[in-house]
């Protein structure tokens, strides 16, 4: 059975290209650039199915 893992392949904001910060305990990510148009918006980190259990 495949187990879900966080998809950490995206390292930059999709809106402005600044680095993304991640809170792994809550499972959210957010843009680090203070003037980004998605400021203070948190995104759920997507899951991917990897490996065999």
Order of alpha helices (4+ residues) and beta strands (2+ residues): beta-beta-beta-beta-beta
